């Protein structure tokens, strides 16, 4: 499967608004409109060789994509002006719906970001205009912070109660999805590029080796940033007394200063281990709350436990 189809599938299978992929690494976002590409431009991220799959691509997004070095674009909805600009710059483009113009959320007028770049085709000028417009809109309205559920889960052979059981869906994923629904949070799965074995005994050997080596496994996908979240639920199974090392990779990737972190650990008798203290070391300026330990075998009956913890 080629890069654009992988990005397209990721966009559709998850609740992402934007997926960027270069054949090895995915950068994903839950932010709407131009925000993902604007943030990456401000950050100075090099996206040369990446493809973009996006919910809506108008002229504003197209100009930002060109400025970032995107080589191919898929849009669920694409404007005529965006299509013309991308084709003019020899960018391969595909879409599901072609529209004359991108409308605002109220359906009353053209999108304000489209208006902002209506009379320019200059990439640097477009970036400055869009950045100023976003800042202007921010200053006029209240900033609404959200919550995020981040989880690592493993299907396959797991201890479930007092015996090994082959699980189609990992325990932590089942519980994380319940938590996201209860808190109305965005949800992001941490998956390592080289997954552990589906065999329980092989998996624990691999996980122990990574822990002993203080490894930081590469992840399949990374969020563009966590700026819009004030509360982050960090969910994981207990691997040798703490989180899987892939969660260390994730936590070291972002700035958690001032964020509230609520750890949740699935287990079959070992509780939280020392995972809470590890999170505090990794995120020293975050407010790490007391965690919740849930037996994985109780995953289908933990709703009240989750509700009490959230409250």
C-alpha positions in Angstrom: 0.0 0.0 0.0 1.4 3.4 -0.9 1.9 6.3 1.5 -1.2 8.3 0.6 -3.5 5.3 1.0 -2.0 4.5 4.4 -2.5 8.1 5.6 -6.0 8.0 4.1 -6.9 4.8 6.0 -5.5 6.2 9.2 -7.6 9.3 8.8 -10.8 7.2 8.3 -10.2 4.5 10.9 -9.5 7.0 13.7 -11.0 10.3 14.7 -8.1 12.3 13.4 -8.6 15.5 11.4 -5.2 15.3 9.8 -2.6 12.6 9.1 0.9 13.2 7.7 3.1 10.2 6.7 6.5 9.8 5.1 6.6 6.0 4.8 8.0 5.5 8.3 6.5 8.1 10.7 3.0 9.4 11.1 2.1 12.7 12.6 -1.6 13.0 13.5 -3.9 15.6 14.9 -7.3 16.1 16.4 -7.2 19.9 15.8 -9.6 21.4 13.2 -9.0 23.6 10.2 -5.6 25.0 9.5 -4.3 24.6 13.1 -2.3 21.3 12.6 -0.3 22.7 9.6 0.0 26.2 11.1 1.5 24.8 14.3 4.0 22.6 12.4 5.0 25.6 10.3 5.5 27.7 13.4 7.6 24.9 14.9 9.8 24.7 11.8 9.0 21.0 11.3 10.6 19.6 8.1 7.9 17.7 6.3 9.6 17.3 2.9 8.6 13.9 1.5 5.4 13.6 3.6 1.9 13.1 2.2 -1.2 14.7 3.8 -4.6 13.2 4.4 -7.0 15.8 5.7 -10.8 16.2 6.3 -11.0 19.6 4.6 -8.5 21.2 2.3 -9.1 24.8 1.1 -6.7 27.3 -0.3 -5.3 28.1 3.2 -4.4 24.5 4.0 -3.0 24.1 0.4 -0.7 27.0 0.8 0.6 25.8 4.2 1.1 22.3 2.7 3.2 23.7 -0.1 5.2 25.7 2.4 5.9 22.6 4.4 7.1 20.5 1.4 4.1 18.1 1.3 4.4 16.0 -1.9 0.8 14.6 -2.1 -2.6 15.5 -0.7 -5.9 13.6 -0.1 -8.9 15.5 1.1 -12.4 14.3 2.0 -13.5 17.7 0.9 -11.4 19.9 -1.4 -12.0 23.4 -2.7 -11.6 24.2 -6.4 -9.0 26.9 -5.6 -7.0 24.4 -3.5 -7.0 21.8 -6.3 -5.8 24.4 -8.8 -3.0 25.6 -6.6 -1.8 22.0 -5.8 -1.9 20.9 -9.4 0.0 24.1 -10.5 2.8 23.1 -8.1 2.8 19.5 -9.4 1.4 18.1 -6.2 -0.7 14.9 -6.7 -4.1 15.4 -5.3 -7.2 13.2 -4.7 -10.5 13.9 -3.0 -14.0 12.6 -2.4 -15.9 15.8 -2.7 -15.0 18.9 -4.7 -16.6 22.2 -3.6 -16.5 25.7 -5.0 -15.6 27.2 -1.6 -15.1 26.3 2.0 -17.9 27.6 4.2 -17.6 28.7 7.9 -19.1 26.5 10.7 -22.3 28.5 10.8 -22.8 27.9 7.1 -23.4 31.7 6.5 -20.2 32.8 4.7 -16.9 31.8 3.4 -14.4 30.4 6.0 -12.5 33.2 7.6 -9.1 31.5 6.9 -10.1 31.3 3.2 -10.9 35.0 3.2 -7.6 35.8 4.8 -5.6 34.3 1.9 -8.1 35.2 -0.8 -5.8 37.6 -2.6 -2.4 36.0 -2.1 -0.5 33.1 -3.5 2.7 33.9 -1.7 3.5 31.1 0.7 5.4 33.1 3.3 2.9 35.9 3.2 0.0 33.4 3.6 1.6 31.9 6.7 2.0 35.3 8.3 -1.6 36.3 7.5 -3.0 33.1 8.8 -0.9 33.2 12.0 -2.1 36.7 12.7 -5.8 35.8 12.0 -5.7 32.8 14.3 -4.2 35.0 17.1 -6.8 37.6 16.4 -9.6 35.0 16.8 -8.0 33.6 19.9 -8.0 37.1 21.6 -11.7 37.5 20.9 -12.9 34.2 22.4 -12.2 32.0 25.4 -9.7 29.2 25.1 -11.5 25.9 25.7 -9.1 23.2 27.0 -9.8 19.6 26.4 -8.8 16.2 27.8 -6.9 13.4 26.2 -6.7 9.7 26.8 -3.4 8.2 25.8 -3.1 4.4 26.0 -0.8 1.5 25.3 -2.5 -1.9 25.0 -1.5 -5.4 23.9 -3.8 -8.0 22.4 -2.9 -11.7 22.1 -2.0 -14.0 24.9 -2.5 -12.3 28.3 -3.1 -13.3 31.9 -6.8 -12.9 32.4 -7.8 -13.9 36.0 -5.7 -16.9 36.9 -5.0 -18.2 33.5 -3.6 -17.3 30.1 -6.2 -16.2 27.5 -5.9 -15.1 23.9 -7.5 -11.6 23.7 -8.6 -10.1 20.4 -8.6 -6.7 22.1 -6.2 -5.8 24.8 -7.5 -5.0 28.3 -6.1 -1.5 28.5 -7.7 -0.6 25.1 -11.2 -1.7 26.3 -10.8 0.4 29.5 -9.3 3.4 27.7 -12.2 3.6 25.3 -14.7 3.5 28.2 -12.7 6.3 29.9 -12.6 8.5 26.7 -16.4 8.1 26.4 -17.0 9.0 30.0 -14.8 12.1 29.9 -15.6 13.1 26.3 -11.9 13.0 25.5 -9.8 12.6 22.4 -8.1 9.2 22.4 -4.7 8.3 21.1 -3.1 4.8 21.0 0.7 4.5 21.5 1.9 1.7 19.3 5.6 0.8 18.8 7.0 0.1 15.4 8.4 -3.2 16.4 5.5 -4.8 18.4 6.1 -7.4 21.1 5.2 -11.0 20.4 1.6 -12.1 20.8 3.0 -15.0 22.9 2.9 -14.0 26.6 6.2 -15.6 27.6 8.1 -14.1 24.6 6.5 -10.7 25.2 7.6 -10.4 28.8 11.1 -11.4 27.8 11.2 -8.7 25.1 9.7 -6.1 27.5 12.2 -7.0 30.2 15.1 -6.6 27.8 13.8 -3.2 26.7 13.5 -2.1 30.4 16.9 -3.3 31.3 18.4 -1.4 28.3 16.3 1.7 29.2 15.1 1.5 25.6 12.9 4.1 23.9 11.0 2.2 21.1 10.1 4.1 18.0 6.4 4.8 17.7 4.2 4.3 14.7 2.4 7.7 15.2 3.0 10.9 17.1 0.5 13.6 18.0 1.4 17.0 16.5 1.3 18.5 20.0 -0.7 18.4 23.3 -1.1 22.2 23.8 -4.9 22.1 23.7 -5.2 19.6 26.6 -5.1 20.4 30.2 -5.9 16.9 31.5 -4.2 13.8 30.1 -5.2 10.3 31.2 -2.2 8.0 30.7 -3.3 4.3 30.5 -1.0 1.3 30.3 -0.5 -2.3 31.5 2.0 -3.1 34.2 5.1 -4.5 32.6 7.7 -5.5 35.1 6.5 -3.0 37.7 6.0 0.1 35.5 4.8 1.2 32.1 5.9 -0.3 28.8 9.0 1.5 27.5 7.0 2.9 24.6 5.1 5.0 27.1 8.4 6.5 28.2 9.0 7.4 24.5 5.7 9.2 24.4 6.0 11.1 27.6 9.5 12.3 26.7 8.3 13.6 23.3 6.0 16.4 24.7 6.0 19.3 27.1 3.7 18.4 30.1 4.5 21.5 32.1 1.3 22.7 33.9 -0.7 19.7 32.7 -2.7 17.4 34.9 -1.7 13.7 34.4 -4.0 10.9 35.7 -2.4 7.5 35.4 -4.4 4.3 34.9 -2.7 0.9 35.1 -4.2 -2.5 34.2 -2.8 -5.5 36.0 -3.5 -9.0 37.4 -2.3 -8.5 40.9 0.8 -6.2 40.7 -1.1 -2.9 40.9 0.5 0.4 39.8 4.0 -0.8 40.6 6.4 2.2 40.6 4.8 3.7 37.4 3.5 6.8 39.2 6.9 7.8 40.4 8.4 7.1 36.9 5.8 9.5 35.4 6.7 12.2 38.0 10.4 11.8 37.0 9.6 12.1 33.3 7.1 15.0 33.7 8.5 16.9 36.8 6.4 20.0 36.2 3.1 18.2 35.6 0.5 17.7 38.3 0.5 13.9 38.6 -2.6 12.7 40.4 -3.1 9.5 42.3 -3.5 6.7 39.8 -6.1 4.0 39.4 -5.2 0.3 39.2 -7.8 -2.0 37.5 -7.5 -5.7 37.0 -7.6 -6.4 33.3 -10.0 -9.3 33.9 -12.4 -6.8 35.4 -12.4 -4.7 32.2 -16.1 -5.3 31.4 -17.3 -4.4 34.9 -15.2 -1.3 35.9 -17.5 1.5 34.8 -18.4 2.6 38.4 -14.8 2.4 39.4 -13.9 4.7 36.5 -16.7 7.2 37.3 -15.7 7.4 40.9 -12.1 8.0 40.0 -13.0 10.7 37.4 -15.2 12.5 39.9 
